[in-house]
Amino acid sequence: MRLPPTDGLFWLTGGLLLFIFVQRRLHFELQAIFLLLTRRPTLSEGLFAMLFFPGTLLHELSHYLTARILGVRTGRFSLTPQRLPNGRLQLGFIETAATDFFRDALIGLAPLITGGLLTAWLGLSRLGLGPVAAALGSQDWPVFWQGLAALPERADFWLWFYLLLAISSTMLPSASDRRAWLPVLATLLLLLLLAVLAGAGPWLLAHFSGPLNQGLRATAVVFGISLVVHLALLLPAWGVRALLSRITGLQVRPGRA
C-alpha cells in the first residue's frame, strides 16, 4: 500500500520552532530599543504594547467572542501591559468562567485561528509573500532576497506590513490559553488508539491522512509568512539596539528588556 505524504508535520514543526525563536528575539530587540531610548521600564513597556496593540486587541477579542458563542461567561478584560512573575510581559488578558476542557481548549485556540487566517490573507493577498516564503523553505536565497527587496513597491505596503507584524506576533496562545490542550489531545489520541485497535486504521489512513497533511502544510505556510516578516525586521532592530548601546554605554540583557 502506498503511504500518503506526511511532509506537512515536518514543515509545520520546523516553521513553528523557527518562528518562536525569531519572534522572541525580535521582541527582545524592540523592548531593548525602547528601554535604551526612554531609560524608563514602564514607559518602554507601554511603547512596546502600543506597537502591537492591533494584534493584542484581536487576540483578546477572539477569546471573548469564542467564549460568548460557546456560552461561557467572561469577566475582567484588560489591554494594559504588565510583568508576570516569570519576567514575561503580558500585553492583555480576559477572564473566563470555569468550563469543560473542550470549550476551554477552543477559547484558548481562537486567537491562533483568527490571527492565522488574517496572517494568511495579509501575507498572500496584500503583500504577495507566497513566493518569498517558498524560497525560504527551499533555501533559495537569491529568490528570497529579491522577493524581500521588491515588497516595498506594493501598494500600501507599510500599512499591510505593520498589521501583518502586529497580528502574527501576538497570535500564539499563551501558557494559560494552552492549559486545556493536554486533556483534549489525550482524549483524541485515546479515541484514535481505540479506532486502530478496532481495525479502522487503514480506513482512517486512506480517508484522513491526505486532508490532514494538507491542513498541516497550510498552517506551515502561515508560520512561514510570519517568519519572513519577523526576519525582515530582526537584523535592522539588532543594528539599532547595538548602536544605541554603543552611544549610551548601556547594555540590555535578555530577560530584562
N, C-alpha and C positions, 0 to 999 in steps of 0.2 A: 504494500500500500504506500502510495506517495504521500509523504508528510507535508502538511501545509506550511507556508512561510511563517517564521517566528522572529523576524528581524525587528518587529515593532518594539518588543520589550528591550532589546539591546539599545536601539536609538533613544527610546524614552528614558531609560536609566542613565545613559551617558549624557544626554542633553540636560536632564534634571539636575544631576550632580554638578555638572559644569556651571549651569545657571545659578545654582545656590551659592557656589563658591564665588563666582564673579559678582553676583548681586551683593553679597555680604561685604566683599572687598570695596565695591563702589560706594556702598552706604558708609563704610568707614571713612573713605577718602572725602566724601561730601561733608560728613559731620566734622571731620578734622578741619576742613577748609573754613566752615562756618565758625568753629571754635577759635581758630587762629585769627580770623578777621575780627571777631567780637570780644574775645577773651572772657566771655560770659557763657557758662554752660547752659543756663536756662534759655537765653536768647538764641544760642546756636541750635538748641533742640527745637525751638519754635520755628526758626527759619527752615530747618530740615523738614519739619512736619508740614509747613506751608507748601514746600516744593512738591510733596507727594499727596497733597490734600485731595485732588480728584480721585486718586486710587483708593485712599483711605475711606472716603465717602462711599464709593461704590462697594468696597469690601463690607463695611458695616451695614449699608442698606441691603446688601444681598442676604446677610444674616437675618435682618429684620423682616424683610418681605417673605423669605422662606419660612421663618417661624410663624408668621401670621397665616400663611397659606396652609401650613400643617396644623394650625390650631394650637400653637404653643404660645403662652403668654410671654411678653417681653417686659423688661424693667428699665433700668437706667441706660442711657445712651450717651457716649462721650466721644468727641473727636479731639480731645486735648492730649498732647503727648505727655507721657510720664515714664520715669525709670522704674523697671521692675527689680525685685530683689536680686535676680541673676545678672543685672547690669544691662540687659537688653532694653531698647527704647520701644515702648508701646505707643503707637500712634492713635489708637482708638479702641473702643470696646462697646459691646452691647450685652446686657444681661438677659438671659432667657430662663424660663422656669424649667425645673427638672422634668424630664420626659423619658420615653423609652429610647434605647440606644440607636434604633434605626432612624428615628426623626432627628435625634441629636447629631448623628453622622451626616444626614442630609443638610442640616443647618450649617454644620462646620464645613461641608464641601461646597456650599453655594458660592462663596467668593471666587473659588478656583474655576467654577463653571462659567460664571458671568465674566470674570476677568479674562479667562481663556478665550471665550467667544469674541470679546471685544478686541483682544490682542490679535487674534487671527484676522479679524476684519480690518483693523487699522494697518496691520503689517502687510497683508496680501492685497487689499483693495486700495488703501490710501497711499501706501509707500512702496508697494511692489517688491517686498522683501523676499518673496519666494525663491528667486534665483540666487540671491545672496546667501540665504540660509542653506540652500542645497550645495552651494560652493563651499560653505563652511563644513558641512557634513562630509563632503568628498575630499576636503583639504585641497581644493583647487584655489590656491591663494591668489594668483593673478586675477581670476574672475571675481573672487571675494572682494579684493581691494578696489577693483574697478567699479563693482556694484556699489560699494560704500561711497566712493568718490562721486558717483552720479546721483545719489539720493537727494542732495540739496536742490537739484534742478526741478524736482517735482513740485506741483502747485501746493501751497500752504504746508510746505514740508515741516517747518518748525512747530506748527500747531499740532500736526499729527504725531510728530516725533515726541513731543513733550507728553501728550496724552498717552501714547504707547509706553513711554518710560514710566509714568506715574502709575498706570494701571497694572502693567506686567510686574512692576517691582513690588506691588502690595497684594497680589492675588494669591500668594501662597498661604495656606491655612496655618494659623499659629498652633502652639502646643495645646492650648485649650480647645481649639477647633478640632483637633485630631483625637481628642480623648475617647470618643466612641468608635473610632475606626477599628481598633483591635477586636472588640467583640463582634462587629459586623463581618470583618474579614474571616474571623474564626468560624462564624456561622456558615458563611458562604463556602469555605473550604470543607467544612463537615458535610454540607449538602453535596458538594462535588464528589467527595470521597464515597459517600453512600451511593451516588449515581453510578460511579465507576464500579463499585462492588456489585451493584445490581446488573451490571452488563451493559450500561448505556454509554460507556466510554467511547467506543468507535463512532456512535451516532453523534455525540457531543463534539467530537473532534472534527467530524465531517461537516457539521452544520454551523458551529460557532467559532471555531478557531480562526477561520478566514476573516469574518467581520471583526472579531476581537483584535486580530493583528492590525487590521486597517484602522481601528479606533486608536490603538496604541501609537501607530505611526502618525496619525493626525494630531494626537496630543504631543508627540515629539516635535512636530512642526511648530506648535505654539511655543514650546520652550526654546526651540532653535531661534525663532524670531526674537523672543525676549533676550536670549543670549547675545544676539547680534547687536541689539540696541545698547545693552549694558557694556559690551566690549568696546563699542564705538566711543563711549564716554570714559571708560576706565583709565586709559592712558593720559588723556588731557587732564582728568581730575587728579591723577597721581602727580603729573607735572606741576600743576598749580599748587598742590599741597606741599610738594618738595620745595618749590620756590618760596612760598610763604614761610616755611620752616627755616629756610636759609636767611631770609630777610629778618625775621623776628628772633632767630636763635632759639626758638621753642620747638619741641618735639611732641607729637601726639601719638601715644601708643595704642594699639588695638585693645578695645575693651574700655577705653577711657575717653573716646570721642563723644 
